[in-house]
């Protein structure tokens, strides 16, 4: 599996209220979409937005809010399940 570095880009975007973590994350996953989904599952939170006035898309799934890149020189083990490796829980 690949090791992905997910880096938040625009932390002023209100969609970040739907995330408990707003810094770089390292994720083991076979592809970018799975890495984004693992981050969203780990960090996603409900918000107080009123219906029709809030989140249009979870932040970790949006390319405009999070850059995803494969880490080739990694100290992380590529074998194992899809999971967030950093920050560790």
HTML snippet that shows the backbone in 3Dmol.js (N, CA, C, O; Angstrom):
<script src="https://3Dmol.org/build/3Dmol-min.js"></script>
<div id="view" style="width:600px;height:400px;position:relative"></div>
<script>
const pdb = `
ATOM      1  N   UNK A   1       0.836  -1.180   0.000  1.00  0.00           N
ATOM      2  CA  UNK A   1       0.000   0.000   0.000  1.00  0.00           C
ATOM      3  C   UNK A   1       0.877   1.236   0.000  1.00  0.00           C
ATOM      4  O   UNK A   1       2.052   1.192   0.362  1.00  0.00           O
ATOM      5  N   UNK A   2       0.288   2.320  -0.407  1.00  0.00           N
ATOM      6  CA  UNK A   2       1.003   3.596  -0.433  1.00  0.00           C
ATOM      7  C   UNK A   2       0.850   4.320   0.905  1.00  0.00           C
ATOM      8  O   UNK A   2      -0.100   4.091   1.654  1.00  0.00           O
ATOM      9  N   UNK A   3       1.804   5.190   1.178  1.00  0.00           N
ATOM     10  CA  UNK A   3       1.723   6.084   2.329  1.00  0.00           C
ATOM     11  C   UNK A   3       1.434   7.471   1.771  1.00  0.00           C
ATOM     12  O   UNK A   3       2.157   7.961   0.903  1.00  0.00           O
ATOM     13  N   UNK A   4       0.376   8.102   2.272  1.00  0.00           N
ATOM     14  CA  UNK A   4      -0.096   9.391   1.768  1.00  0.00           C
ATOM     15  C   UNK A   4       0.112  10.476   2.806  1.00  0.00           C
ATOM     16  O   UNK A   4      -0.123  10.268   3.997  1.00  0.00           O
ATOM     17  N   UNK A   5       0.551  11.626   2.349  1.00  0.00           N
ATOM     18  CA  UNK A   5       0.631  12.815   3.187  1.00  0.00           C
ATOM     19  C   UNK A   5      -0.507  13.723   2.757  1.00  0.00           C
ATOM     20  O   UNK A   5      -0.567  14.149   1.604  1.00  0.00           O
ATOM     21  N   UNK A   6      -1.408  14.020   3.683  1.00  0.00           N
ATOM     22  CA  UNK A   6      -2.537  14.898   3.420  1.00  0.00           C
ATOM     23  C   UNK A   6      -2.280  16.212   4.142  1.00  0.00           C
ATOM     24  O   UNK A   6      -2.122  16.245   5.362  1.00  0.00           O
ATOM     25  N   UNK A   7      -2.242  17.296   3.370  1.00  0.00           N
ATOM     26  CA  UNK A   7      -1.904  18.605   3.910  1.00  0.00           C
ATOM     27  C   UNK A   7      -3.053  19.580   3.709  1.00  0.00           C
ATOM     28  O   UNK A   7      -3.406  19.883   2.569  1.00  0.00           O
ATOM     29  N   UNK A   8      -3.648  20.082   4.795  1.00  0.00           N
ATOM     30  CA  UNK A   8      -4.701  21.092   4.662  1.00  0.00           C
ATOM     31  C   UNK A   8      -4.167  22.354   3.980  1.00  0.00           C
ATOM     32  O   UNK A   8      -3.025  22.754   4.202  1.00  0.00           O
ATOM     33  N   UNK A   9      -5.007  22.972   3.148  1.00  0.00           N
ATOM     34  CA  UNK A   9      -4.594  24.141   2.394  1.00  0.00           C
ATOM     35  C   UNK A   9      -5.254  25.433   2.883  1.00  0.00           C
ATOM     36  O   UNK A   9      -4.553  26.389   3.213  1.00  0.00           O
ATOM     37  N   UNK A  10      -6.552  25.478   2.936  1.00  0.00           N
ATOM     38  CA  UNK A  10      -7.271  26.712   3.286  1.00  0.00           C
ATOM     39  C   UNK A  10      -8.029  26.512   4.588  1.00  0.00           C
ATOM     40  O   UNK A  10      -9.202  26.139   4.580  1.00  0.00           O
ATOM     41  N   UNK A  11      -7.354  26.763   5.711  1.00  0.00           N
ATOM     42  CA  UNK A  11      -7.971  26.537   7.016  1.00  0.00           C
ATOM     43  C   UNK A  11      -9.007  27.596   7.385  1.00  0.00           C
ATOM     44  O   UNK A  11      -9.689  27.464   8.401  1.00  0.00           O
ATOM     45  N   UNK A  12      -9.131  28.646   6.569  1.00  0.00           N
ATOM     46  CA  UNK A  12     -10.158  29.656   6.815  1.00  0.00           C
ATOM     47  C   UNK A  12     -11.520  29.227   6.263  1.00  0.00           C
ATOM     48  O   UNK A  12     -12.541  29.828   6.597  1.00  0.00           O
ATOM     49  N   UNK A  13     -11.538  28.209   5.433  1.00  0.00           N
ATOM     50  CA  UNK A  13     -12.787  27.716   4.867  1.00  0.00           C
ATOM     51  C   UNK A  13     -13.663  27.167   5.999  1.00  0.00           C
ATOM     52  O   UNK A  13     -13.177  26.388   6.820  1.00  0.00           O
ATOM     53  N   UNK A  14     -14.943  27.557   6.062  1.00  0.00           N
ATOM     54  CA  UNK A  14     -15.816  27.120   7.150  1.00  0.00           C
ATOM     55  C   UNK A  14     -16.061  25.611   7.200  1.00  0.00           C
ATOM     56  O   UNK A  14     -16.495  25.096   8.231  1.00  0.00           O
ATOM     57  N   UNK A  15     -15.791  24.897   6.109  1.00  0.00           N
ATOM     58  CA  UNK A  15     -15.962  23.450   6.113  1.00  0.00           C
ATOM     59  C   UNK A  15     -15.042  22.759   7.116  1.00  0.00           C
ATOM     60  O   UNK A  15     -15.308  21.626   7.519  1.00  0.00           O
ATOM     61  N   UNK A  16     -13.958  23.430   7.526  1.00  0.00           N
ATOM     62  CA  UNK A  16     -13.045  22.835   8.503  1.00  0.00           C
ATOM     63  C   UNK A  16     -13.673  22.681   9.881  1.00  0.00           C
ATOM     64  O   UNK A  16     -13.123  21.985  10.735  1.00  0.00           O
ATOM     65  N   UNK A  17     -14.812  23.318  10.108  1.00  0.00           N
ATOM     66  CA  UNK A  17     -15.507  23.106  11.378  1.00  0.00           C
ATOM     67  C   UNK A  17     -15.967  21.663  11.521  1.00  0.00           C
ATOM     68  O   UNK A  17     -16.300  21.223  12.621  1.00  0.00           O
ATOM     69  N   UNK A  18     -15.989  20.924  10.415  1.00  0.00           N
ATOM     70  CA  UNK A  18     -16.409  19.530  10.435  1.00  0.00           C
ATOM     71  C   UNK A  18     -15.236  18.575  10.632  1.00  0.00           C
ATOM     72  O   UNK A  18     -15.354  17.387  10.335  1.00  0.00           O
ATOM     73  N   UNK A  19     -14.110  19.076  11.128  1.00  0.00           N
ATOM     74  CA  UNK A  19     -12.942  18.234  11.363  1.00  0.00           C
ATOM     75  C   UNK A  19     -12.344  18.514  12.736  1.00  0.00           C
ATOM     76  O   UNK A  19     -12.197  19.668  13.137  1.00  0.00           O
ATOM     77  N   UNK A  20     -12.007  17.458  13.444  1.00  0.00           N
ATOM     78  CA  UNK A  20     -11.366  17.603  14.752  1.00  0.00           C
ATOM     79  C   UNK A  20      -9.864  17.822  14.631  1.00  0.00           C
ATOM     80  O   UNK A  20      -9.206  18.166  15.613  1.00  0.00           O
ATOM     81  N   UNK A  21      -9.323  17.626  13.440  1.00  0.00           N
ATOM     82  CA  UNK A  21      -7.885  17.771  13.197  1.00  0.00           C
ATOM     83  C   UNK A  21      -7.701  18.658  11.978  1.00  0.00           C
ATOM     84  O   UNK A  21      -8.364  18.462  10.960  1.00  0.00           O
ATOM     85  N   UNK A  22      -6.808  19.631  12.074  1.00  0.00           N
ATOM     86  CA  UNK A  22      -6.631  20.596  10.975  1.00  0.00           C
ATOM     87  C   UNK A  22      -5.170  20.778  10.616  1.00  0.00           C
ATOM     88  O   UNK A  22      -4.742  21.875  10.256  1.00  0.00           O
ATOM     89  N   UNK A  23      -4.411  19.710  10.715  1.00  0.00           N
ATOM     90  CA  UNK A  23      -2.992  19.754  10.373  1.00  0.00           C
ATOM     91  C   UNK A  23      -2.677  18.543   9.499  1.00  0.00           C
ATOM     92  O   UNK A  23      -3.556  17.735   9.199  1.00  0.00           O
ATOM     93  N   UNK A  24      -1.434  18.432   9.101  1.00  0.00           N
ATOM     94  CA  UNK A  24      -0.989  17.348   8.231  1.00  0.00           C
ATOM     95  C   UNK A  24      -1.327  15.986   8.843  1.00  0.00           C
ATOM     96  O   UNK A  24      -1.287  15.806  10.060  1.00  0.00           O
ATOM     97  N   UNK A  25      -1.657  15.045   7.979  1.00  0.00           N
ATOM     98  CA  UNK A  25      -1.937  13.677   8.403  1.00  0.00           C
ATOM     99  C   UNK A  25      -1.212  12.715   7.465  1.00  0.00           C
ATOM    100  O   UNK A  25      -1.053  12.989   6.276  1.00  0.00           O
ATOM    101  N   UNK A  26      -0.780  11.600   8.013  1.00  0.00           N
ATOM    102  CA  UNK A  26      -0.161  10.527   7.229  1.00  0.00           C
ATOM    103  C   UNK A  26      -1.114   9.340   7.268  1.00  0.00           C
ATOM    104  O   UNK A  26      -1.561   8.919   8.334  1.00  0.00           O
ATOM    105  N   UNK A  27      -1.417   8.805   6.078  1.00  0.00           N
ATOM    106  CA  UNK A  27      -2.407   7.739   5.960  1.00  0.00           C
ATOM    107  C   UNK A  27      -1.852   6.627   5.078  1.00  0.00           C
ATOM    108  O   UNK A  27      -1.243   6.883   4.040  1.00  0.00           O
ATOM    109  N   UNK A  28      -2.075   5.380   5.512  1.00  0.00           N
ATOM    110  CA  UNK A  28      -1.739   4.226   4.659  1.00  0.00           C
ATOM    111  C   UNK A  28      -3.018   3.814   3.945  1.00  0.00           C
ATOM    112  O   UNK A  28      -4.033   3.530   4.581  1.00  0.00           O
ATOM    113  N   UNK A  29      -2.959   3.785   2.609  1.00  0.00           N
ATOM    114  CA  UNK A  29      -4.123   3.421   1.799  1.00  0.00           C
ATOM    115  C   UNK A  29      -3.651   3.083   0.384  1.00  0.00           C
ATOM    116  O   UNK A  29      -2.585   3.537  -0.034  1.00  0.00           O
ATOM    117  N   UNK A  30      -4.427   2.297  -0.354  1.00  0.00           N
ATOM    118  CA  UNK A  30      -4.011   1.918  -1.702  1.00  0.00           C
ATOM    119  C   UNK A  30      -4.125   3.039  -2.725  1.00  0.00           C
ATOM    120  O   UNK A  30      -3.451   3.006  -3.755  1.00  0.00           O
ATOM    121  N   UNK A  31      -4.977   4.038  -2.454  1.00  0.00           N
ATOM    122  CA  UNK A  31      -5.154   5.117  -3.421  1.00  0.00           C
ATOM    123  C   UNK A  31      -5.560   6.394  -2.686  1.00  0.00           C
ATOM    124  O   UNK A  31      -5.863   6.375  -1.493  1.00  0.00           O
ATOM    125  N   UNK A  32      -5.559   7.495  -3.424  1.00  0.00           N
ATOM    126  CA  UNK A  32      -5.854   8.793  -2.836  1.00  0.00           C
ATOM    127  C   UNK A  32      -7.255   8.856  -2.234  1.00  0.00           C
ATOM    128  O   UNK A  32      -7.426   9.367  -1.127  1.00  0.00           O
ATOM    129  N   UNK A  33      -8.244   8.354  -2.936  1.00  0.00           N
ATOM    130  CA  UNK A  33      -9.614   8.412  -2.434  1.00  0.00           C
ATOM    131  C   UNK A  33      -9.743   7.670  -1.101  1.00  0.00           C
ATOM    132  O   UNK A  33     -10.382   8.167  -0.173  1.00  0.00           O
ATOM    133  N   UNK A  34      -9.143   6.493  -1.007  1.00  0.00           N
ATOM    134  CA  UNK A  34      -9.204   5.737   0.244  1.00  0.00           C
ATOM    135  C   UNK A  34      -8.460   6.462   1.365  1.00  0.00           C
ATOM    136  O   UNK A  34      -8.880   6.407   2.521  1.00  0.00           O
ATOM    137  N   UNK A  35      -7.367   7.138   1.035  1.00  0.00           N
ATOM    138  CA  UNK A  35      -6.630   7.909   2.046  1.00  0.00           C
ATOM    139  C   UNK A  35      -7.487   9.062   2.552  1.00  0.00           C
ATOM    140  O   UNK A  35      -7.544   9.309   3.757  1.00  0.00           O
ATOM    141  N   UNK A  36      -8.145   9.760   1.658  1.00  0.00           N
ATOM    142  CA  UNK A  36      -9.020  10.872   2.050  1.00  0.00           C
ATOM    143  C   UNK A  36     -10.186  10.364   2.908  1.00  0.00           C
ATOM    144  O   UNK A  36     -10.540  10.988   3.908  1.00  0.00           O
ATOM    145  N   UNK A  37     -10.768   9.253   2.521  1.00  0.00           N
ATOM    146  CA  UNK A  37     -11.889   8.697   3.276  1.00  0.00           C
ATOM    147  C   UNK A  37     -11.454   8.246   4.667  1.00  0.00           C
ATOM    148  O   UNK A  37     -12.205   8.414   5.629  1.00  0.00           O
ATOM    149  N   UNK A  38     -10.256   7.678   4.791  1.00  0.00           N
ATOM    150  CA  UNK A  38      -9.753   7.276   6.112  1.00  0.00           C
ATOM    151  C   UNK A  38      -9.556   8.492   7.003  1.00  0.00           C
ATOM    152  O   UNK A  38      -9.884   8.449   8.189  1.00  0.00           O
ATOM    153  N   UNK A  39      -9.026   9.574   6.450  1.00  0.00           N
ATOM    154  CA  UNK A  39      -8.840  10.803   7.226  1.00  0.00           C
ATOM    155  C   UNK A  39     -10.181  11.382   7.635  1.00  0.00           C
ATOM    156  O   UNK A  39     -10.347  11.807   8.778  1.00  0.00           O
ATOM    157  N   UNK A  40     -11.134  11.405   6.727  1.00  0.00           N
ATOM    158  CA  UNK A  40     -12.451  11.941   7.053  1.00  0.00           C
ATOM    159  C   UNK A  40     -13.122  11.094   8.130  1.00  0.00           C
ATOM    160  O   UNK A  40     -13.752  11.635   9.039  1.00  0.00           O
ATOM    161  N   UNK A  41     -12.992   9.776   8.036  1.00  0.00           N
ATOM    162  CA  UNK A  41     -13.586   8.897   9.050  1.00  0.00           C
ATOM    163  C   UNK A  41     -12.948   9.127  10.421  1.00  0.00           C
ATOM    164  O   UNK A  41     -13.630   9.076  11.444  1.00  0.00           O
ATOM    165  N   UNK A  42     -11.648   9.378  10.436  1.00  0.00           N
ATOM    166  CA  UNK A  42     -10.933   9.573  11.700  1.00  0.00           C
ATOM    167  C   UNK A  42     -11.200  10.936  12.316  1.00  0.00           C
ATOM    168  O   UNK A  42     -11.306  11.049  13.537  1.00  0.00           O
ATOM    169  N   UNK A  43     -11.310  11.972  11.496  1.00  0.00           N
ATOM    170  CA  UNK A  43     -11.369  13.339  12.001  1.00  0.00           C
ATOM    171  C   UNK A  43     -12.721  14.035  11.851  1.00  0.00           C
ATOM    172  O   UNK A  43     -12.931  15.100  12.432  1.00  0.00           O
ATOM    173  N   UNK A  44     -13.622  13.459  11.094  1.00  0.00           N
ATOM    174  CA  UNK A  44     -14.899  14.105  10.838  1.00  0.00           C
ATOM    175  C   UNK A  44     -15.746  14.249  12.097  1.00  0.00           C
ATOM    176  O   UNK A  44     -15.837  13.326  12.906  1.00  0.00           O
ATOM    177  N   UNK A  45     -16.360  15.411  12.251  1.00  0.00           N
ATOM    178  CA  UNK A  45     -17.259  15.671  13.386  1.00  0.00           C
ATOM    179  C   UNK A  45     -18.510  16.385  12.889  1.00  0.00           C
ATOM    180  O   UNK A  45     -18.499  17.041  11.847  1.00  0.00           O
ATOM    181  N   UNK A  46     -19.569  16.247  13.644  1.00  0.00           N
ATOM    182  CA  UNK A  46     -20.801  16.972  13.319  1.00  0.00           C
ATOM    183  C   UNK A  46     -20.609  18.434  13.672  1.00  0.00           C
ATOM    184  O   UNK A  46     -19.830  18.780  14.560  1.00  0.00           O
ATOM    185  N   UNK A  47     -21.331  19.283  12.965  1.00  0.00           N
ATOM    186  CA  UNK A  47     -21.231  20.719  13.221  1.00  0.00           C
ATOM    187  C   UNK A  47     -22.573  21.269  13.683  1.00  0.00           C
ATOM    188  O   UNK A  47     -23.589  20.575  13.662  1.00  0.00           O
ATOM    189  N   UNK A  48     -22.555  22.514  14.093  1.00  0.00           N
ATOM    190  CA  UNK A  48     -23.777  23.178  14.513  1.00  0.00           C
ATOM    191  C   UNK A  48     -24.449  23.947  13.396  1.00  0.00           C
ATOM    192  O   UNK A  48     -25.356  24.738  13.653  1.00  0.00           O
ATOM    193  N   UNK A  49     -24.014  23.727  12.134  1.00  0.00           N
ATOM    194  CA  UNK A  49     -24.622  24.434  11.017  1.00  0.00           C
ATOM    195  C   UNK A  49     -26.100  24.078  10.887  1.00  0.00           C
ATOM    196  O   UNK A  49     -26.480  22.921  11.061  1.00  0.00           O
ATOM    197  N   UNK A  50     -26.923  25.062  10.585  1.00  0.00           N
ATOM    198  CA  UNK A  50     -28.330  24.814  10.330  1.00  0.00           C
ATOM    199  C   UNK A  50     -28.477  24.155   8.965  1.00  0.00           C
ATOM    200  O   UNK A  50     -27.674  24.399   8.065  1.00  0.00           O
ATOM    201  N   UNK A  51     -29.488  23.334   8.813  1.00  0.00           N
ATOM    202  CA  UNK A  51     -29.754  22.661   7.547  1.00  0.00           C
ATOM    203  C   UNK A  51     -29.850  23.683   6.425  1.00  0.00           C
ATOM    204  O   UNK A  51     -30.557  24.685   6.528  1.00  0.00           O
ATOM    205  N   UNK A  52     -29.118  23.401   5.351  1.00  0.00           N
ATOM    206  CA  UNK A  52     -29.135  24.292   4.196  1.00  0.00           C
ATOM    207  C   UNK A  52     -28.140  25.433   4.268  1.00  0.00           C
ATOM    208  O   UNK A  52     -28.012  26.195   3.309  1.00  0.00           O
ATOM    209  N   UNK A  53     -27.425  25.573   5.388  1.00  0.00           N
ATOM    210  CA  UNK A  53     -26.476  26.673   5.546  1.00  0.00           C
ATOM    211  C   UNK A  53     -25.087  26.196   5.944  1.00  0.00           C
ATOM    212  O   UNK A  53     -24.291  26.984   6.454  1.00  0.00           O
ATOM    213  N   UNK A  54     -24.785  24.939   5.725  1.00  0.00           N
ATOM    214  CA  UNK A  54     -23.527  24.442   6.262  1.00  0.00           C
ATOM    215  C   UNK A  54     -22.678  23.678   5.281  1.00  0.00           C
ATOM    216  O   UNK A  54     -22.496  24.074   4.129  1.00  0.00           O
ATOM    217  N   UNK A  55     -22.177  22.597   5.760  1.00  0.00           N
ATOM    218  CA  UNK A  55     -21.201  21.787   5.043  1.00  0.00           C
ATOM    219  C   UNK A  55     -21.765  21.311   3.710  1.00  0.00           C
ATOM    220  O   UNK A  55     -22.854  20.739   3.649  1.00  0.00           O
ATOM    221  N   UNK A  56     -21.027  21.550   2.672  1.00  0.00           N
ATOM    222  CA  UNK A  56     -21.406  21.015   1.367  1.00  0.00           C
ATOM    223  C   UNK A  56     -20.609  19.758   1.061  1.00  0.00           C
ATOM    224  O   UNK A  56     -21.047  18.908   0.286  1.00  0.00           O
ATOM    225  N   UNK A  57     -19.439  19.646   1.672  1.00  0.00           N
ATOM    226  CA  UNK A  57     -18.584  18.492   1.443  1.00  0.00           C
ATOM    227  C   UNK A  57     -17.591  18.387   2.595  1.00  0.00           C
ATOM    228  O   UNK A  57     -17.026  19.401   3.005  1.00  0.00           O
ATOM    229  N   UNK A  58     -17.363  17.190   3.125  1.00  0.00           N
ATOM    230  CA  UNK A  58     -16.389  17.040   4.197  1.00  0.00           C
ATOM    231  C   UNK A  58     -15.005  17.510   3.739  1.00  0.00           C
ATOM    232  O   UNK A  58     -14.602  17.215   2.614  1.00  0.00           O
ATOM    233  N   UNK A  59     -14.277  18.227   4.581  1.00  0.00           N
ATOM    234  CA  UNK A  59     -13.029  18.845   4.139  1.00  0.00           C
ATOM    235  C   UNK A  59     -11.951  17.881   3.652  1.00  0.00           C
ATOM    236  O   UNK A  59     -11.256  18.185   2.682  1.00  0.00           O
ATOM    237  N   UNK A  60     -11.797  16.744   4.292  1.00  0.00           N
ATOM    238  CA  UNK A  60     -10.712  15.828   3.909  1.00  0.00           C
ATOM    239  C   UNK A  60     -10.942  15.207   2.535  1.00  0.00           C
ATOM    240  O   UNK A  60     -10.010  14.664   1.942  1.00  0.00           O
ATOM    241  N   UNK A  61     -12.156  15.280   2.025  1.00  0.00           N
ATOM    242  CA  UNK A  61     -12.467  14.717   0.710  1.00  0.00           C
ATOM    243  C   UNK A  61     -12.294  15.731  -0.417  1.00  0.00           C
ATOM    244  O   UNK A  61     -12.377  15.371  -1.591  1.00  0.00           O
ATOM    245  N   UNK A  62     -12.056  16.982  -0.075  1.00  0.00           N
ATOM    246  CA  UNK A  62     -12.008  18.059  -1.077  1.00  0.00           C
ATOM    247  C   UNK A  62     -10.578  18.410  -1.471  1.00  0.00           C
ATOM    248  O   UNK A  62      -9.772  18.798  -0.625  1.00  0.00           O
ATOM    249  N   UNK A  63     -10.270  18.274  -2.744  1.00  0.00           N
ATOM    250  CA  UNK A  63      -8.931  18.594  -3.254  1.00  0.00           C
ATOM    251  C   UNK A  63      -8.594  20.073  -3.086  1.00  0.00           C
ATOM    252  O   UNK A  63      -7.418  20.422  -2.988  1.00  0.00           O
ATOM    253  N   UNK A  64      -9.596  20.950  -3.052  1.00  0.00           N
ATOM    254  CA  UNK A  64      -9.325  22.376  -2.852  1.00  0.00           C
ATOM    255  C   UNK A  64      -8.916  22.688  -1.411  1.00  0.00           C
ATOM    256  O   UNK A  64      -8.317  23.730  -1.143  1.00  0.00           O
ATOM    257  N   UNK A  65      -9.238  21.792  -0.498  1.00  0.00           N
ATOM    258  CA  UNK A  65      -8.921  22.026   0.908  1.00  0.00           C
ATOM    259  C   UNK A  65      -7.762  21.174   1.426  1.00  0.00           C
ATOM    260  O   UNK A  65      -7.141  21.516   2.432  1.00  0.00           O
ATOM    261  N   UNK A  66      -7.470  20.067   0.740  1.00  0.00           N
ATOM    262  CA  UNK A  66      -6.412  19.159   1.202  1.00  0.00           C
ATOM    263  C   UNK A  66      -5.608  18.640   0.008  1.00  0.00           C
ATOM    264  O   UNK A  66      -6.160  18.054  -0.923  1.00  0.00           O
ATOM    265  N   UNK A  67      -4.297  18.868   0.056  1.00  0.00           N
ATOM    266  CA  UNK A  67      -3.398  18.308  -0.970  1.00  0.00           C
ATOM    267  C   UNK A  67      -3.024  16.884  -0.538  1.00  0.00           C
ATOM    268  O   UNK A  67      -2.718  16.645   0.630  1.00  0.00           O
ATOM    269  N   UNK A  68      -3.052  15.959  -1.474  1.00  0.00           N
ATOM    270  CA  UNK A  68      -2.680  14.569  -1.214  1.00  0.00           C
ATOM    271  C   UNK A  68      -1.478  14.215  -2.071  1.00  0.00           C
ATOM    272  O   UNK A  68      -1.476  14.437  -3.282  1.00  0.00           O
ATOM    273  N   UNK A  69      -0.450  13.657  -1.427  1.00  0.00           N
ATOM    274  CA  UNK A  69       0.725  13.237  -2.175  1.00  0.00           C
ATOM    275  C   UNK A  69       1.297  11.962  -1.563  1.00  0.00           C
ATOM    276  O   UNK A  69       1.265  11.769  -0.348  1.00  0.00           O
ATOM    277  N   UNK A  70       1.817  11.102  -2.425  1.00  0.00           N
ATOM    278  CA  UNK A  70       2.437   9.861  -1.969  1.00  0.00           C
ATOM    279  C   UNK A  70       3.796  10.181  -1.373  1.00  0.00           C
ATOM    280  O   UNK A  70       4.560  10.974  -1.924  1.00  0.00           O
ATOM    281  N   UNK A  71       4.084   9.559  -0.248  1.00  0.00           N
ATOM    282  CA  UNK A  71       5.382   9.703   0.409  1.00  0.00           C
ATOM    283  C   UNK A  71       6.216   8.492  -0.008  1.00  0.00           C
ATOM    284  O   UNK A  71       5.888   7.358   0.340  1.00  0.00           O
ATOM    285  N   UNK A  72       7.292   8.736  -0.755  1.00  0.00           N
ATOM    286  CA  UNK A  72       8.105   7.629  -1.254  1.00  0.00           C
ATOM    287  C   UNK A  72       9.189   7.207  -0.276  1.00  0.00           C
ATOM    288  O   UNK A  72       9.540   6.028  -0.210  1.00  0.00           O
ATOM    289  N   UNK A  73       9.713   8.135   0.467  1.00  0.00           N
ATOM    290  CA  UNK A  73      10.788   7.860   1.409  1.00  0.00           C
ATOM    291  C   UNK A  73      10.200   7.913   2.809  1.00  0.00           C
ATOM    292  O   UNK A  73      10.295   8.933   3.492  1.00  0.00           O
ATOM    293  N   UNK A  74       9.593   6.816   3.233  1.00  0.00           N
ATOM    294  CA  UNK A  74       8.801   6.861   4.454  1.00  0.00           C
ATOM    295  C   UNK A  74       9.342   5.934   5.534  1.00  0.00           C
ATOM    296  O   UNK A  74       9.895   4.873   5.246  1.00  0.00           O
ATOM    297  N   UNK A  75       9.173   6.348   6.755  1.00  0.00           N
ATOM    298  CA  UNK A  75       9.543   5.492   7.890  1.00  0.00           C
ATOM    299  C   UNK A  75       8.354   4.634   8.316  1.00  0.00           C
ATOM    300  O   UNK A  75       8.451   3.881   9.285  1.00  0.00           O
ATOM    301  N   UNK A  76       7.237   4.742   7.604  1.00  0.00           N
ATOM    302  CA  UNK A  76       6.041   3.990   7.947  1.00  0.00           C
ATOM    303  C   UNK A  76       5.981   2.681   7.170  1.00  0.00           C
ATOM    304  O   UNK A  76       6.400   2.619   6.014  1.00  0.00           O
ATOM    305  N   UNK A  77       5.470   1.659   7.795  1.00  0.00           N
ATOM    306  CA  UNK A  77       5.324   0.341   7.187  1.00  0.00           C
ATOM    307  C   UNK A  77       4.200   0.368   6.149  1.00  0.00           C
ATOM    308  O   UNK A  77       3.065   0.712   6.477  1.00  0.00           O
ATOM    309  N   UNK A  78       4.508   0.008   4.894  1.00  0.00           N
ATOM    310  CA  UNK A  78       3.469   0.039   3.858  1.00  0.00           C
ATOM    311  C   UNK A  78       2.466  -1.117   3.961  1.00  0.00           C
ATOM    312  O   UNK A  78       1.383  -1.057   3.379  1.00  0.00           O
ATOM    313  N   UNK A  79       2.828  -2.155   4.694  1.00  0.00           N
ATOM    314  CA  UNK A  79       1.923  -3.304   4.840  1.00  0.00           C
ATOM    315  C   UNK A  79       1.020  -3.089   6.041  1.00  0.00           C
ATOM    316  O   UNK A  79       1.470  -2.683   7.112  1.00  0.00           O
ATOM    317  N   UNK A  80      -0.255  -3.366   5.846  1.00  0.00           N
ATOM    318  CA  UNK A  80      -1.216  -3.221   6.927  1.00  0.00           C
ATOM    319  C   UNK A  80      -2.524  -2.669   6.405  1.00  0.00           C
ATOM    320  O   UNK A  80      -2.674  -2.429   5.207  1.00  0.00           O
ATOM    321  N   UNK A  81      -3.463  -2.469   7.300  1.00  0.00           N
ATOM    322  CA  UNK A  81      -4.786  -1.983   6.892  1.00  0.00           C
ATOM    323  C   UNK A  81      -4.769  -0.498   6.530  1.00  0.00           C
ATOM    324  O   UNK A  81      -3.825   0.222   6.855  1.00  0.00           O
ATOM    325  N   UNK A  82      -5.820  -0.058   5.856  1.00  0.00           N
ATOM    326  CA  UNK A  82      -6.009   1.378   5.628  1.00  0.00           C
ATOM    327  C   UNK A  82      -6.147   2.017   6.996  1.00  0.00           C
ATOM    328  O   UNK A  82      -6.992   1.612   7.795  1.00  0.00           O
ATOM    329  N   UNK A  83      -5.312   3.025   7.270  1.00  0.00           N
ATOM    330  CA  UNK A  83      -5.448   3.708   8.551  1.00  0.00           C
ATOM    331  C   UNK A  83      -4.653   4.999   8.590  1.00  0.00           C
ATOM    332  O   UNK A  83      -3.694   5.192   7.843  1.00  0.00           O
ATOM    333  N   UNK A  84      -5.082   5.876   9.485  1.00  0.00           N
ATOM    334  CA  UNK A  84      -4.338   7.095   9.767  1.00  0.00           C
ATOM    335  C   UNK A  84      -3.164   6.705  10.658  1.00  0.00           C
ATOM    336  O   UNK A  84      -3.350   6.107  11.717  1.00  0.00           O
ATOM    337  N   UNK A  85      -1.958   7.048  10.221  1.00  0.00           N
ATOM    338  CA  UNK A  85      -0.753   6.721  10.983  1.00  0.00           C
ATOM    339  C   UNK A  85      -0.281   7.900  11.847  1.00  0.00           C
ATOM    340  O   UNK A  85       0.265   7.702  12.932  1.00  0.00           O
ATOM    341  N   UNK A  86      -0.491   9.094  11.366  1.00  0.00           N
ATOM    342  CA  UNK A  86      -0.159  10.319  12.109  1.00  0.00           C
ATOM    343  C   UNK A  86      -1.271  11.322  11.878  1.00  0.00           C
ATOM    344  O   UNK A  86      -1.688  11.476  10.730  1.00  0.00           O
ATOM    345  N   UNK A  87      -1.761  11.989  12.845  1.00  0.00           N
ATOM    346  CA  UNK A  87      -1.337  11.835  14.219  1.00  0.00           C
ATOM    347  C   UNK A  87      -1.819  10.494  14.772  1.00  0.00           C
ATOM    348  O   UNK A  87      -2.871   9.986  14.383  1.00  0.00           O
ATOM    349  N   UNK A  88      -1.037   9.944  15.672  1.00  0.00           N
ATOM    350  CA  UNK A  88      -1.432   8.666  16.249  1.00  0.00           C
ATOM    351  C   UNK A  88      -2.446   8.890  17.355  1.00  0.00           C
ATOM    352  O   UNK A  88      -2.439   9.925  18.022  1.00  0.00           O
ATOM    353  N   UNK A  89      -3.298   7.931  17.539  1.00  0.00           N
ATOM    354  CA  UNK A  89      -4.371   8.060  18.535  1.00  0.00           C
ATOM    355  C   UNK A  89      -3.995   7.336  19.798  1.00  0.00           C
ATOM    356  O   UNK A  89      -4.767   7.327  20.757  1.00  0.00           O
TER     357      UNK A  89
END
`;
const viewer = $3Dmol.createViewer("view");
viewer.addModel(pdb, "pdb");
viewer.setStyle({}, {cartoon: {color: "spectrum"}});
viewer.zoomTo();
viewer.render();
</script>
